[in-house]
């Protein structure tokens, strides 16, 4: 991943956040390549989409974190190398209160 600085857009644009438009099916595989903490202190993942040969950031919200815990993932670092599968689901944007399509992890291998 490219480092960020104010002399270039590259570091800001090199790894976009995973959005519902990037998920084409519930069978699409995203492999966890890195686990870190977000600025808000929540787990933040770098996911690799091998079919598109791209990587994406993904912040774990409470719903997805609960799913992973219930699936037997003892802590966020145990996600390294795991395959995650997403489904699109209507949800509310916590900032605006508007209904939007969100991503929910529905399977982990």
NORLINBEL-V26295 format. One record per residue. SS is DSSP state (A for helix, B for strand, O for the rest). BURIAL is # if it has 9 or more other C-alpha atoms within 8 Angstrom, else .. D_CENTER is the distance of its C-alpha to the mean C-alpha in Angstrom with 2 decimals. Layout:
SS_BURIAL_D_CENTER ; SS_BURIAL_D_CENTER
//
This chain:
O_._15.69 ; O_._18.33 ; O_._19.51 ; O_#_19.77 ; O_._23.15 ; O_._25.05 ; O_._27.07 ; O_._24.46 ; O_#_21.51 ; A_._20.08 ; A_#_17.98 ; A_._16.46 ; A_._15.87 ; O_._15.07 ; O_#_11.27 ; O_#_10.10 ; B_._7.04 ; O_._5.59 ; O_._8.34 ; A_#_10.48 ; A_._12.87 ; A_._10.85 ; O_#_10.90 ; O_._14.60 ; O_._15.24 ; O_._14.31 ; O_._15.48 ; O_#_13.16 ; O_#_11.82 ; B_#_8.70 ; B_#_9.92 ; B_#_8.61 ; B_#_10.74 ; B_._10.64 ; B_#_10.17 ; B_._11.56 ; B_#_12.41 ; O_#_11.59 ; O_._14.82 ; O_._14.93 ; O_._14.94 ; O_#_11.78 ; B_#_9.56 ; B_#_7.11 ; B_#_5.58 ; B_#_6.69 ; B_#_6.19 ; B_#_9.60 ; B_#_10.90 ; O_#_14.48 ; O_._16.10 ; O_._15.32 ; O_._15.50 ; B_._12.66 ; B_#_9.73 ; B_#_6.75 ; B_#_5.28 ; B_#_2.33 ; B_#_5.31 ; O_#_6.52 ; O_._9.42 ; A_._12.65 ; A_._12.49 ; A_#_9.49 ; A_#_11.00 ; A_._14.32 ; A_#_13.48 ; A_#_12.47 ; A_#_15.61 ; A_._17.71 ; O_._16.66 ; O_._18.29 ; O_#_15.66 ; O_._17.95 ; O_._15.74 ; A_._12.36 ; A_._14.13 ; A_._14.97 ; A_#_11.51 ; O_#_12.64 ; O_._13.49 ; O_#_12.35 ; B_#_11.50 ; B_#_8.97 ; B_#_10.25 ; B_#_9.29 ; B_#_12.07 ; B_#_12.80 ; B_._14.62 ; B_._16.72 ; B_._15.96 ; B_#_17.45 ; O_#_16.17 ; O_._17.25 ; O_._18.70 ; O_._20.73 ; O_._21.21 ; O_._20.86 ; B_._19.52 ; B_._16.50 ; B_#_14.39 ; B_#_11.12 ; B_#_8.52 ; B_#_9.47 ; B_#_9.00 ; B_#_12.61 ; B_._13.26 ; B_#_12.67 ; O_._15.19
//
